[in-house]
Amino acid sequence: MSKIAVLTDSTSYIPKELREEHEIAMIPLNVVFGEEEYKEELEITTEQFYEEMKTKEALPKTSQPSVGLFEETYAKLAEDHDEIIVVTLSSGISGTYQTAVSAANMMDGVSIHVFDSEISCMPQGFFALTAARMAREGKPSNEILERLNAMKTNMRAYFMADDLSHLHRGGRLNGAQLFVGSLLQIKPVLHFENKVIVPFEKVRTAKKALARIEGLLDEDAGDNEALDVVVIHGNRPEKAEEIAADLKKKYPAANVYISYFGPVIGTHLGEGSLGIGWIKPTV
Ligand code: MYR
């Protein structure tokens, strides 16, 4: 039986204990303040990042892992695995997927499958967790990849940024011409379409945006309560706890997780952002 490792990039923000429990390897993206580059999770924590964002003059930037770091990580995993499944954030918002593929093409003696999650954050993590569970059950890589592809149909994530200018500045907001002149006054509900971020609906206040996202979850959940749901926050742990507690009451059979927008995604969404992601069981 082929031994399969699962590797994901840091932007899946799977809480550390859960990631370690499932033996998912992680490769970090970088956040850059002026001349200083930090590997997120390893060299800068999420708390430190939001603190620095408030105090540093230069706004942060982000960068993908280098080909060299991918090669090193693959080589290490290849010491005790025959195959590697790599789950990356959407290729529409980062070059990470392409770099993972280029590095994979340079490796011999290990079979590497790079999967573009077409999303990011903990919804990306749901793909990695499924791959890890199936690998542990001894499923072959083709079956795992088939399941991951099927999951894409059922994956949903809606989010909002408290200050849209970060997304705009980083060039990751498509369809923003709809909002020219009012970027700071509106709180549109955002989502991924064809791998990129687009506004889903124009909403004026954060309260209405959150209510709309919860409404979308409600419509989609129907009677099917066995969902995996995640509340994702940009340095708003209390608010996330409050939303998660409400969701647990509403959907008692659901697995409700709390995750966060870490440094790299926080650079593009800014502090105060909120999102909810979910996936229905996929057969
Ligand atoms: C890079 O420099 O390669 C990383 C670029 C990351 C762009 C992030 C844009 C915001 C993504 C929001 C995801 C929300 C998912 C629920």
Residues whose N, C-alpha, C, O or C-beta is under 5 A from the ligand:
A	BS01	MYR	T62 S63 Q64 I93 S94 G95 S120 C121 A157 F159 R172 V264 I265 H268 G275
